[in-house]
Amino acid sequence: MKKRVKRAFVIGVLLALGSVLWVVLLPTLVAATIRSRTGFAVQVDQLSVNPFTGDARISGLVLKNPAGWPEAAFVDLRKFSAEVELLSLLGSKYIADEMVVDLAQLTLVRNKEGVLNALAFKDGLTGEASAGQAPAGGGKARQFLIRHLVLRFDKLVYADFSGRRPAVKEYSLGLARDLTDVDSLTKVISPFTGAALGVMSDAFGRLFKVQPDLLQESVNTLQGAGNKTGETLKSIFQSLEKRKP
């Protein structure tokens, strides 16, 4: 009986120690792995992953471009959390019950060679050899379903150094949207408007190897709907203006 109690006590201590080490060392291990694979510097205030429930939480994540890039800034993420159905990770369709993405700023940078930093980061992380190249003919993207997506996005910066003169554009988005049943990239970029929509559609198309024509058609549809809404509002205001005494 005493041996069983001692054994249970030892197992409990080991599990507690393992949990502490997991929490303390995980951010450092993840940051070191990302930097060694991609060259991008990583800083994480808090990171926790529960392999038994599928919950993942990140706060205060900052990604910076490697040395030699014309701009250092890349990702400033205040918070990310996800509740994932674990079995979906083994299948062909990724399913999350809830996901929160809270971005303070995203800086997309195209260097002198025309390489997009987001694509270089993704290719380095996944070990693909096609870094910086647009997909030829489009690849088959993995299906996904996010039942509830909370998207907060303050600022988007697009810096293009591939031309003769650098071009830097800033977009103050101020997005705060709740989206349900998100199962396509079109639904992810639908909250964006104007020129920012074009920037995000280009980045998403390259990142996830979506057929450019298909995504562009969706973008044109969204932009067309926005233009029609603007024309309708303009005609209403013109009519009201004419009726003034």
JONOR-V873901 format. One record per helix or strand of 2 or more residues. SS is the DSSP state (A for helix, B for strand). FROM is the first residue (numbers start at 1). TO is the last residue. If there is no record, write none. Layout:
# JONOR-V873901
SS;FROM;TO, SS;FROM;TO
This chain:
# JONOR-V873901
A;2;38, B;41;50, B;55;64, B;73;84, A;86;90, B;93;110, A;117;126, B;143;160, B;167;182, A;185;189, A;194;207, A;212;242
